[in-house]
Amino acid sequence: MTRKQIHLAAHFPGVNNTTVWADPRSGSQIDFASFVNLARTAERGRFDFFFLAEGLRLRELKGRIHDLDVVGRPEALTVLSALAAVTEHLGLAGTVNATFNEPYELARRLSTLDHLSDGRAAWNVVTTSDAFTGENFRRGGYLDRADRYTRAAEFVRLSRELWDSWQPDAYLADKDRAQFVRPGAIGTVHHEGPHFTVEGQFTLPRGPQGHPVIIQAGDSDEGREFAAATADVIFSRHGTLEDGQAFYADVKGRLARYRREPDQLKIMPAATYALGDTEEEAAENAAAIRRQQVGPQTATAFIEQVWGRDMSAYDPDGPLPEVEPDLSEGVSQGRVPIGDRAAVAAKWRALAEEKKLSIRELVIEVTGRQTFVGTPAGVARQIDEHVQADAADGFILVPHLTPGGLDEFVDRVVPLLQERGAFRTDYTGTTLREHLELS
């Protein structure tokens, strides 16, 4: 039986408390050298692509900039365009919002990146439904949750119309006949929909890989359907084998209604890891990382988001107070809202009482942990098992240190994946679509 090949991507850390920016080994989140370091490490590891997240407004907690996040991140497509000059094979994926951008302008920027990189561009399509972010834009306001996906779907369709509007042989540059483009080879786009009206000609020829790769990050039913209809890669949150298999089966099962085959959509959950020379050392390293990621301030911030009130008077290393959540309004802005905060608070309180956890220990318990923990051989085996068992097609690795957090994985785990015959030993294609085996 043919062994499924693992797809790997590198997420540049620094969007939330996953990043341990106070660690002495941590470098700048802004200097271009940090982006180059991580990108070149990923390319040395033969990863498919480099992934940059991005937000359109600084998140706030109790009316103040939420400084537990990394702030000051440069704009994604500008960074990726610069990285195109210092990498040769690595895909370059940028998060760009479909709610507060316009298709014609963004299609040009993405097509430009695809040309500059010789076919390595990818767009992570995200949407926003809150008025808090909308305040940074002329239109203001916000879209209803359902409308943001209809806008995003139309945005992607229109972008593809623009990318396809030049015929493949349009560009001639025939010096003898003084003919730069073939007559009639540049089509005019006529688009009128509920969100966009575009009438004109695109300024760039078709890119080296046809269309930039489309990535979608979302777990709601609308997000899954949008991915099944539109995306080439879905960036999910399901790290356990059982949850991953359920998500994988659900999303892949939706493809047929759009006349798509299962291999036309790659499912790549976010993943973290902790290594050690022994299983015990790896577990100790994982626990140490979690305590760095959830310091006293972070623990208090997480509790405040659920309880909806100022909790700074309570010791984060002490027990949960008896105070009940204030459900009238939240204290954070710019984060994905927590659905039923009363139910979440009750669940957290029951867990804290059952395990006798402090506030900080509770937050560490409920906010996730390293996806893969073990020796290099053990982590390689776990990753391979997830992919072979159809829990994922690969993973987007999120290191906790910038920019050197990926080095140990590339040096110690990647060679073992290669020995298993489940990961490439060299690039065999030139475009990101070829790396991802997208048909």
Secondary structure as GFF3:
##gff-version 3
##sequence-region A 1 439
A	DSSP	beta_strand	7	11	.	.	.	ID=ss1
A	DSSP	alpha_helix	32	44	.	.	.	ID=ss2
A	DSSP	beta_strand	49	52	.	.	.	ID=ss3
A	DSSP	beta_strand	60	61	.	.	.	ID=ss4
A	DSSP	beta_strand	64	65	.	.	.	ID=ss5
A	DSSP	alpha_helix	76	83	.	.	.	ID=ss6
A	DSSP	beta_strand	91	97	.	.	.	ID=ss7
A	DSSP	alpha_helix	103	116	.	.	.	ID=ss8
A	DSSP	beta_strand	121	126	.	.	.	ID=ss9
A	DSSP	alpha_helix	131	134	.	.	.	ID=ss10
A	DSSP	alpha_helix	145	163	.	.	.	ID=ss11
A	DSSP	beta_strand	171	174	.	.	.	ID=ss12
A	DSSP	beta_strand	179	181	.	.	.	ID=ss13
A	DSSP	beta_strand	189	192	.	.	.	ID=ss14
A	DSSP	beta_strand	197	200	.	.	.	ID=ss15
A	DSSP	beta_strand	213	216	.	.	.	ID=ss16
A	DSSP	alpha_helix	221	230	.	.	.	ID=ss17
A	DSSP	beta_strand	233	234	.	.	.	ID=ss18
A	DSSP	alpha_helix	241	253	.	.	.	ID=ss19
A	DSSP	three_ten_helix	255	258	.	.	.	ID=ss20
A	DSSP	three_ten_helix	262	264	.	.	.	ID=ss21
A	DSSP	beta_strand	266	267	.	.	.	ID=ss22
A	DSSP	beta_strand	270	271	.	.	.	ID=ss23
A	DSSP	beta_strand	273	275	.	.	.	ID=ss24
A	DSSP	alpha_helix	279	293	.	.	.	ID=ss25
A	DSSP	alpha_helix	296	307	.	.	.	ID=ss26
A	DSSP	beta_strand	332	333	.	.	.	ID=ss27
A	DSSP	alpha_helix	341	355	.	.	.	ID=ss28
A	DSSP	alpha_helix	359	366	.	.	.	ID=ss29
A	DSSP	beta_strand	372	374	.	.	.	ID=ss30
A	DSSP	alpha_helix	376	388	.	.	.	ID=ss31
A	DSSP	beta_strand	394	397	.	.	.	ID=ss32
A	DSSP	alpha_helix	407	412	.	.	.	ID=ss33
A	DSSP	alpha_helix	414	419	.	.	.	ID=ss34
A	DSSP	alpha_helix	432	435	.	.	.	ID=ss35
###
